[in-house]
Amino acid sequence: MILPFALLIAFCIVGVATGILTGLLPGLHVNNIALILLTISPAIIALLKPLESAGITTTFTLILIAVFIISVSISHTFHDTIPTTFLGAPDEDTALSVLPAHSLLLEGNGYEAVYLSAMGSLGAIFTSLLLLYPIRYLIGNPIHGYETLQGIMFYVLLCITILMIGTEKARIPEHSRKKLLPTFTGMGFALFVFILSGIFGIIILEMTVESPIGLNSPVLFPALSGLFGLPTLLTSLATKPSIPKQIIKEPQLDNQTKKDSTLSILTGSFAGLLVSIIPGITSATGTILAMNARGESNSRQTIVTLSAVNTACAFFVVAVLFIILRSRSGATLAVMDLIAIKEWSTALMPNNLIYLLIALLLGGTLSFFSTAAVGKIFARFFHKIPYQKVVLATILLIIVLVFLFTGLLGVLILFVATFIGLLTVQWGVRRSHAMGVLLLPIMLFFFQM
């Protein structure tokens, strides 16, 4: 038993290290790593074949690969806050945090933003663990809440969309508002972005992209990179912000801040649960729901809330996989191809779920400390780095990765998506409205059922 357990821990640690890489490199996503692991899984099985007599069977090797993928997934949700803060290159799950994180960065408190994000993610890990059994009985046997939800899914998604658009207030310069009320102007712009990105989604989801070097990636990779990644980078490139020297110390949390953070983590964790159950919505959408539920908050609590949503979602998609037998992420889709998914219908957890929970708990704990450590390195040296060159290099990296994974058609999709994403920046509306690229096609699917 010592060798299997040691390998389990080792695969988890290497997964966390890989999650650091995917988190720090905009455009390199967990889904790409999962696809690569699926491709090379026969080679890993062959490599560990000599250890079969020590209990490392083919079945257990596949569990190790699944543990690796889940460790990458949870680690990514911690470390992607670093480029979000210092480069302004968020993916769709962290798009909402770019303004509060940048406001702290420009004050010299970039490390504080990273630390608060890591704190929110770690809090979500343990909150999600406490909610695990109640959620299992609520959405699974005997209450079967998910089956009830399926019957009204179109109306649920419609209500979420109305809430997203109805709570929008565009950050438009006063001289541009003329006589239009900013609230209605913001709602109109949000609706336009939602419909435009939705039509874009309906079109591209019928397309097939091909890698020139034999890699695999879904068409959403270039679409989401364009909608949420490049617009922020291009804006950073145009505005040329001056990055001050950063203050490197853990934030001192008073009692009120601790209470606010606890509320942010709780609401964020519940929102992350919804994201893991309801198809088509992401952590950015979940954050809007959480922030409306918790009421007014400052930029620091926005960061905590978003991080909690993001990590809780990565946690719950694993549990939901065993409760309702549905995949809600690329990582869990890969896991379904690797190991047996037995429905969790009794008080005892399936063995494979226990292995993945170990990856989530150990990976999340290790990721908290590694995020703080890497964040300190960035904060200490980033003000000395030529910011514009780094941003330009990041833009080129995203374009190259899109081409390698999806070919010229993927690059075309990336550019079209970028123009749509730039509308949200220009009009000052939340980037999450561009999630119409997924929401509208899914709403039409459920409407036709």
ZAMARGU-4260 file (C-alpha; in steps of 0.2 Angstrom, whole numbers, plus 5000, padded with zeros to 4 digits):
<rodrens>
0) 5000/5000/5000 | 5015/5012/5003 | 5020/5013/4984 | 5002/5016/4978 | 4999/5030/4991
5) 5016/5037/4987 | 5012/5038/4968 | 4995/5045/4972 | 5004/5060/4982 | 5017/5061/4968
10) 5005/5063/4954 | 4995/5076/4964 | 5011/5086/4967 | 5016/5086/4949 | 4998/5090/4944
15) 4999/5106/4956 | 5015/5111/4948 | 5007/5109/4930 | 4993/5119/4937 | 5005/5133/4941
20) 5011/5133/4923 | 4993/5133/4915 | 4988/5147/4928 | 5003/5158/4923 | 5002/5156/4904
25) 4987/5164/4897 | 4979/5153/4883 | 4986/5137/4891 | 4971/5129/4899 | 4967/5114/4909
30) 4957/5106/4895 | 4972/5106/4884 | 4982/5097/4897 | 4968/5084/4900 | 4968/5081/4881
35) 4986/5078/4881 | 4985/5066/4896 | 4972/5056/4887 | 4983/5055/4872 | 4998/5049/4881
40) 4989/5038/4894 | 4994/5022/4885 | 5013/5027/4887 | 5010/5031/4906 | 5002/5013/4908
45) 5017/5005/4899 | 5029/5015/4910 | 5022/5009/4926 | 5018/4991/4920 | 5034/4984/4929
50) 5026/4990/4945 | 5010/4979/4943 | 5016/4966/4956 | 5017/4980/4969 | 4998/4984/4966
55) 5000/4997/4952 | 4988/4989/4940 | 4982/4997/4924 | 4966/5002/4933 | 4975/5011/4946
60) 4987/5019/4934 | 4971/5027/4925 | 4966/5033/4943 | 4983/5041/4945 | 4981/5050/4928
65) 4964/5056/4934 | 4971/5062/4950 | 4984/5072/4940 | 4971/5080/4929 | 4960/5085/4944
70) 4975/5092/4953 | 4979/5103/4938 | 4961/5109/4938 | 4961/5114/4956 | 4979/5122/4955
75) 4974/5132/4940 | 4960/5140/4949 | 4972/5147/4962 | 4987/5152/4951 | 4977/5160/4937
80) 4974/5175/4948 | 4993/5180/4946 | 4992/5184/4927 | 4975/5192/4930 | 4982/5204/4943
85) 4999/5208/4935 | 4996/5205/4916 | 4977/5209/4915 | 4975/5193/4905 | 4960/5184/4913
90) 4951/5169/4906 | 4932/5168/4906 | 4931/5162/4924 | 4941/5177/4931 | 4936/5191/4919
95) 4926/5200/4933 | 4941/5202/4944 | 4952/5212/4932 | 4946/5229/4938 | 4947/5226/4957
100) 4964/5217/4955 | 4971/5231/4944 | 4965/5244/4956 | 4975/5236/4970 | 4990/5233/4958
105) 4991/5252/4954 | 4991/5256/4972 | 5006/5244/4975 | 4995/5231/4983 | 4996/5218/4969
110) 5002/5204/4981 | 4987/5208/4992 | 4976/5204/4978 | 4984/5188/4975 | 4984/5183/4993
115) 4965/5187/4995 | 4962/5177/4980 | 4971/5162/4987 | 4962/5164/5003 | 4945/5164/4995
120) 4950/5148/4985 | 4956/5139/5000 | 4941/5144/5010 | 4930/5137/4996 | 4939/5121/4996
125) 4934/5117/5014 | 4917/5125/5013 | 4913/5114/4998 | 4919/5099/5008 | 4907/5103/5022
130) 4893/5105/5009 | 4897/5088/5000 | 4884/5077/5009 | 4870/5089/5010 | 4872/5092/4991
135) 4873/5074/4987 | 4856/5071/4996 | 4848/5087/4988 | 4852/5085/4970 | 4853/5066/4970
140) 4844/5051/4979 | 4832/5053/4988 | 4826/5071/4984 | 4832/5071/4965 | 4833/5090/4964
145) 4843/5089/4948 | 4829/5080/4939 | 4817/5093/4944 | 4829/5107/4939 | 4831/5099/4922
150) 4812/5101/4918 | 4813/5120/4921 | 4831/5122/4915 | 4826/5134/4901 | 4817/5146/4913
155) 4832/5145/4925 | 4844/5150/4912 | 4832/5164/4906 | 4830/5171/4924 | 4849/5171/4926
160) 4851/5180/4909 | 4838/5193/4914 | 4847/5195/4931 | 4864/5197/4923 | 4857/5210/4910
165) 4846/5219/4923 | 4859/5222/4935 | 4871/5230/4923 | 4876/5248/4924 | 4889/5253/4910
170) 4904/5263/4916 | 4902/5276/4902 | 4910/5293/4903 | 4898/5306/4908 | 4900/5316/4892
175) 4895/5301/4882 | 4879/5297/4891 | 4870/5313/4884 | 4852/5311/4890 | 4851/5292/4891
180) 4850/5285/4908 | 4866/5275/4912 | 4856/5261/4919 | 4846/5258/4903 | 4861/5262/4892
185) 4871/5248/4901 | 4856/5236/4900 | 4855/5239/4881 | 4873/5237/4878 | 4873/5221/4889
190) 4859/5214/4879 | 4867/5218/4863 | 4883/5209/4868 | 4874/5194/4874 | 4864/5192/4858
195) 4879/5195/4847 | 4890/5183/4856 | 4875/5171/4856 | 4873/5171/4838 | 4892/5170/4836
200) 4891/5154/4847 | 4877/5146/4837 | 4888/5148/4821 | 4905/5142/4828 | 4898/5127/4838
205) 4894/5120/4821 | 4912/5121/4815 | 4926/5109/4816 | 4944/5115/4820 | 4959/5105/4815
210) 4977/5107/4823 | 4991/5108/4810 | 5002/5097/4822 | 4989/5084/4827 | 4983/5092/4844
215) 4965/5092/4849 | 4955/5107/4856 | 4937/5112/4856 | 4931/5127/4845 | 4928/5136/4862
220) 4946/5138/4865 | 4949/5152/4852 | 4932/5159/4855 | 4934/5161/4874 | 4952/5167/4872
225) 4946/5181/4860 | 4931/5186/4870 | 4939/5187/4887 | 4958/5186/4885 | 4964/5197/4871
230) 4953/5212/4874 | 4960/5216/4891 | 4978/5213/4885 | 4975/5225/4870 | 4968/5238/4882
235) 4983/5236/4893 | 4994/5238/4878 | 4986/5254/4872 | 4984/5262/4889 | 5002/5259/4895
240) 4999/5259/4914 | 5013/5263/4925 | 5016/5249/4938 | 5022/5255/4955 | 5034/5246/4966
245) 5023/5233/4976 | 5021/5231/4994 | 5025/5213/4999 | 5016/5208/5015 | 5001/5197/5020
250) 4986/5208/5023 | 4981/5211/5041 | 4963/5206/5042 | 4953/5214/5056 | 4937/5207/5063
255) 4925/5215/5050 | 4936/5210/5036 | 4936/5192/5042 | 4917/5193/5043 | 4915/5200/5026
260) 4927/5187/5019 | 4918/5173/5027 | 4902/5179/5019 | 4911/5181/5002 | 4917/5163/5003
265) 4900/5156/5008 | 4890/5165/4995 | 4904/5161/4982 | 4904/5143/4986 | 4885/5141/4984
270) 4887/5151/4968 | 4901/5139/4962 | 4889/5124/4966 | 4876/5132/4954 | 4889/5134/4941
275) 4894/5116/4942 | 4876/5110/4940 | 4868/5122/4928 | 4875/5120/4910 | 4881/5136/4901
280) 4885/5147/4915 | 4903/5150/4921 | 4911/5157/4937 | 4909/5175/4931 | 4891/5172/4930
285) 4891/5164/4947 | 4900/5179/4954 | 4887/5190/4948 | 4874/5179/4957 | 4885/5179/4973
290) 4888/5197/4973 | 4869/5201/4972 | 4866/5189/4986 | 4878/5196/4998 | 4875/5214/4994
295) 4887/5228/4992 | 4905/5224/4994 | 4922/5232/4990 | 4935/5227/4977 | 4944/5216/4989
300) 4928/5206/4993 | 4925/5205/4975 | 4941/5196/4972 | 4938/5184/4987 | 4920/5180/4980
305) 4926/5177/4962 | 4940/5166/4968 | 4928/5156/4979 | 4916/5154/4965 | 4930/5148/4953
310) 4937/5135/4965 | 4921/5129/4972 | 4915/5126/4954 | 4931/5115/4951 | 4927/5106/4967
315) 4909/5102/4964 | 4910/5097/4946 | 4920/5082/4952 | 4906/5078/4965 | 4892/5081/4953
320) 4900/5069/4941 | 4897/5055/4953 | 4880/5061/4959 | 4871/5065/4942 | 4883/5057/4931
325) 4885/5073/4920 | 4901/5081/4916 | 4902/5100/4918 | 4920/5103/4913 | 4934/5098/4901
330) 4943/5090/4916 | 4929/5079/4921 | 4925/5074/4904 | 4943/5067/4902 | 4941/5059/4919
335) 4925/5050/4913 | 4936/5043/4898 | 4949/5036/4911 | 4940/5028/4926 | 4924/5020/4930
340) 4911/5033/4937 | 4899/5024/4949 | 4884/5034/4954 | 4885/5040/4972 | 4868/5034/4978
345) 4872/5028/4996 | 4880/5035/5011 | 4897/5027/5006 | 4907/5037/4993 | 4913/5027/4978
350) 4931/5023/4979 | 4936/5033/4964 | 4928/5049/4971 | 4938/5047/4987 | 4954/5047/4976
355) 4949/5063/4967 | 4944/5071/4984 | 4961/5068/4990 | 4968/5077/4975 | 4956/5091/4978
360) 4961/5093/4996 | 4979/5091/4995 | 4980/5100/4978 | 4971/5115/4985 | 4981/5116/5001
365) 4997/5115/4992 | 4991/5128/4979 | 4987/5141/4993 | 5005/5141/4998 | 5012/5140/4980
370) 5001/5154/4975 | 5007/5165/4989 | 5025/5161/4985 | 5024/5164/4966 | 5014/5180/4969
375) 5028/5187/4980 | 5040/5183/4966 | 5029/5193/4954 | 5026/5207/4966 | 5045/5209/4970
380) 5051/5210/4952 | 5036/5214/4941 | 5039/5233/4942 | 5056/5231/4934 | 5049/5221/4920
385) 5045/5230/4903 | 5026/5229/4905 | 5022/5233/4887 | 5034/5219/4880 | 5027/5206/4892
390) 5009/5210/4887 | 5014/5210/4868 | 5023/5193/4871 | 5007/5186/4880 | 4996/5191/4865
395) 5008/5183/4853 | 5008/5167/4864 | 4989/5166/4864 | 4989/5168/4845 | 5002/5154/4843
400) 4993/5142/4855 | 4977/5145/4846 | 4985/5141/4829 | 4994/5126/4836 | 4978/5118/4844
405) 4965/5124/4831 | 4973/5130/4815 | 4969/5145/4804 | 4951/5143/4807 | 4954/5144/4825
410) 4964/5160/4823 | 4950/5168/4813 | 4937/5163/4827 | 4950/5171/4839 | 4950/5188/4829
415) 4931/5189/4827 | 4928/5185/4846 | 4941/5198/4850 | 4931/5212/4841 | 4915/5206/4851
420) 4925/5206/4867 | 4932/5224/4864 | 4914/5230/4864 | 4913/5226/4882 | 4929/5236/4886
425) 4923/5250/4875 | 4906/5251/4883 | 4911/5247/4901 | 4899/5233/4903 | 4903/5216/4912
430) 4913/5204/4901 | 4902/5190/4907 | 4888/5195/4895 | 4899/5188/4881 | 4895/5171/4889
435) 4880/5172/4878 | 4892/5162/4866 | 4887/5147/4877 | 4871/5152/4886 | 4860/5156/4871
440) 4864/5140/4861 | 4860/5130/4877 | 4844/5140/4881 | 4838/5136/4863 | 4842/5118/4866
445) 4832/5116/4882 | 4818/5127/4874 | 4816/5114/4860 | 4816/5099/4872
</rodrens>
